[in-house]
Amino acid sequence: MVTLRKTILLTGGSGVLGTALIPQLGHHRIIALAHRRPPSGCDEVVHGNVSLPLLGLDAAVYRKLCAEVDVVIHSAGMVKFSSTAEEMETLNVRGAREMSRFAVDADAALIHVSTAYVARVEEIRAAGGEQASRAGSSPSLYVTSKVLGEQIVRESGAQAVIVRPSIIIGDSVTGEISQKQGLHTFAHNVLRNRLPFVPSDPTGFVDFVPQDLVARAIVTLLDRDVRDGEYWISSGSHALTSYRLTEVIVEEADARGITVNPLRVLAPDIVERLVRPAFFDVVPGWAKTRLDGLLDMSAVLFHKHPIPSSLAEIPGCEYAADVKAGEKAWRASVRRMIQERYRTYATA
C-alpha cells in the first residue's frame, strides 16, 4: 500500500503514547502541539493549550495550522487518578471539545485517544469511587471524563476515529516506557512485598497492551485513511488472568534471586465483607489509605469479563490478540523494572 505523506498535528507527544507514536510516524510530517514539555523527534513544535479556544494560539497561527494539517492525533489527557474533577474536565473534556473544533475548522481527520475502560464506567463508579473519602485515588473521575470526551467528539461533526486502548505497558520487546503506569505500580508493590493480597477473582482478567502496539494500531488507521469508527486496542478474551499476571512477576523475580512473599488472590467482595471489617479498626491510617488505594486500583486493573477488542480487525495487529504475546510483553516490562531497580527489590 502506497502511503501519502500527511501533516499530522499531535497532542501529548511527550507522554507515554506520544513517545511511542513519533518514531512510527516518521514517514509523515509531525507538528507537535505542546503546552509545557516539547517532545523530540517532531518536524515542528507549536506551543499552545488544548483546553483553550483557538488552542491558545494567535488567530493567524491557528489559521495557518488549519491550512496545513491533514490529520489530528489527540493523545493528550489527564490520567492521574489523584487529579481533581476540574483538572480532569479541563484536559479530558475541554481538550476533546477544542481539538474536535480544530479538526472541523481544518477539515482534517481526527484520531481521538480515549480508554477501553469506558466499557466499565458503571462498574468502576460502583466500586467505591463515588465516595468522597476515596476520591483522591479513584479512577471514577478519569473514566467519567473520558466518556464525556467521547460524547463531545461524536457530536462535533468531525471526521473522527475513537481509539480505546486498555492499560498501556512498556515496549513489547524492551519493556521501556517513558513514565510508569498503574500496572507498573502494582508490580512494584509486589516486588517490594508491600501487598498482603491481590484483590481480584483469580480467574478475572487484566487487560493491557504494550505502547508500541497501540502506536502501530493508530498509525495503521491513519495510513489507511480511516475516518470514522471506534476501535478497542485491548487484549479482550486473550487478556491474562490476575493470577497469571502475578505469577509472572514472581517468576521473573525468582529468576533473578529476588524473594517475593506468597500472595493470595482474594475476590474484592471478600475483602469488603471480611478483611475490611476485621482489620480496619486496628491498623494505622497509612495502612487504611493503602488498602483503599489498592481496592480502587483493582476496580480498573481486574475485571470478571473481557473488554471488547478490535485487534483482529487492524492489519498488522492480529498477532497481538494472543495470550502468549501478552504474557511475553508483560515479562519484558517486569524485567525492565527489575533491571532498573534491582537493589531496591533484592533488599525488600
Steps between C-alpha positions, in 0.01 A plus 500: 500500500639841400464748785475869419705729723265694726539782747406381848412719796590295808404579858652320797825443311710484817271248670517120506305450178642807328860387545407165347307661215763744376751238373220317315380823336836571337356472148273799572561862599432539873400827663487464879263718700683533833395675818802453727750235394562489123556150362804406296498352152231727352536722196351801676379596848220749562443612858132513592232357726247236396240626748486862376313657205717505186725260698644801678660620175507830317220505242748517211694200631174308547391573141842391372469169684150450361637544147785252553368214714351187342453286812477573872614238752372611838679291762541767770300449816498487878549141618597543868222366719598745774411797277200714586173502309594842363836376371332202335235723344757747372715254308272207425175684426593851388801358319273266302273795416775732376686233302173389336429864413845535347452183293174641363658838426795332325281245319741245644445144616511455879638201691381546857669286766259395774518194728363147478375538856202705383351152455501462880410850613196397708691215663788733588266761644335234714832372636530781753630776278200724568582510872643842591752341737651302215482759222875559519583156365195403300499437123134606486562865414747401229271250327200733525698782338601270213136401444408870475794564267381227264149643499634842402706352215201307364277810509760740357451415133870413463617211283601308811643163594481417870784276618462327837820349636492305824777540759823585319820323602854530365637403161414140413867408449704727728241587767614863475245769587538874558281504811385214722127423494253343744595143416866584559403634844328172574808301392725729704295436813510124440879509454536710816284255699258780581175324411333265748278359223372571148135618500371312197325187392789261407337439161424869443665681210772765496489678166813681385677576172862598429559857389647407162187297415270794574721725287500245215121475508458880484751541217333220303160669529658830394687353203184325380313830519238364739277794597233353723435213736596386847796267559574315823877458532487233767570132559135410549444131563876442464587713804700341781321396816590687818649179639727452199599867493620476861663163435714650221627770739599233753667286230706788367602601852599143589711470183705794627530385860233734639269358765132592474271397783213267406194699393140391533250615239181603682179603330421869574166413660681277752731790581205733552296251704774339710839673484386862531264447799751278680813712465406862434451581869847379596730603213664846475366770269770452239402133466134590450598751232715239325218243508249751363743586221553133426126433483437801278786402268360147482172647372690589182770233481294187569163410352282191459408537134719577197509850356412516127798480263550615141859379455398224259342767274813716468758376247835430665353477849332159478798319651455688829153352556668206669556426868860390435582833335350682798697296752823554307444877499422501873820305573696763308353777718568312825856421395558865417375605842725249674802608296442864587442445872664168580652609834169639615323170441785275612504664844122527545 
